[in-house]
Structures are given as structure tokens and as C-alpha cells.
């Protein structure tokens, strides 16, 4: 079971929003939750580890795309 499997539907939505938004406030609005809620999730498991893993994968994909361009 991965950290993503333990997230609620709304947490998954917030995680995706964090990856494409410029700010936490922007991600919170896109996910329909409060900014404080996302900050609290970022400080707790399993959301924190799921976010770190998703951010690493996103950076890895971007790096790969730049290197193959």
C-alpha cells in the first residue's frame, strides 16, 4: 500500500493541485479546501510523504524531458 492509497479523494485532489499551482493558497482554492487544511496535511502523514513522492516524480519527469529535448 502506497501513501497515495491512504489519501482521501479530496486529499488526492489537493495533492494534484499542489503540483500545478504556484502557491498553497491557489492549490487550496482549486481543491476546494482551506489553506490551513493543506498546510496541516503537509505536516502530517500520509499526505506529506505522498506529496514528497509526487514532487520528486514530477521533477524527475521534467529533468528527463529537458535532457531528451
C-alpha positions in Angstrom: 0.0 0.0 0.0 1.5 3.4 -1.0 0.9 6.7 0.7 -1.4 7.7 -2.2 -3.7 4.7 -1.4 -4.3 6.1 2.0 -5.4 9.6 0.9 -9.0 10.7 0.8 -10.4 11.8 -2.5 -10.2 15.4 -1.5 -6.6 15.0 -0.4 -5.8 13.5 -3.8 -7.3 16.5 -5.4 -5.3 18.8 -3.2 -2.1 16.9 -4.0 -2.7 17.2 -7.7 -3.4 20.9 -7.3 -0.2 21.5 -5.3 1.8 20.1 -8.1 0.4 22.5 -10.7 -0.3 25.6 -8.6 2.1 28.5 -7.8 1.0 28.8 -4.2 -0.6 26.8 -1.5 -3.5 29.3 -1.5 -4.0 28.7 -5.2 -3.9 24.9 -4.7 -6.4 25.2 -1.8 -8.9 27.2 -3.9 -8.6 24.7 -6.7 -9.1 21.7 -4.4 -12.0 23.4 -2.5 -10.3 23.3 0.9 -8.8 25.9 3.2 -5.1 26.9 3.0 -4.7 25.9 6.7 -6.0 22.5 5.9 -3.4 21.9 3.2 -0.7 23.2 5.5 -1.8 20.8 8.2 -1.9 17.9 5.7 1.6 18.8 4.5 2.8 18.5 8.1 1.3 15.0 8.7 1.5 11.5 7.2 0.5 10.0 4.8 -0.1 13.3 2.9 3.4 14.6 3.5 5.1 11.6 2.1 2.7 11.3 -0.8 3.4 15.0 -1.7 7.2 14.4 -1.5 7.0 11.4 -3.7 4.8 13.1 -6.3 7.0 16.2 -6.3 10.1 14.0 -6.8 8.5 12.2 -9.7 7.4 15.5 -11.3 10.9 16.8 -11.0 12.3 13.6 -12.4 10.0 13.7 -15.4 10.8 17.4 -16.1 14.5 16.7 -15.9 14.2 13.7 -18.3 12.2 15.8 -20.7 14.9 18.5 -20.7 17.7 16.0 -21.2 16.0 14.3 -24.2 14.9 17.6 -25.9 
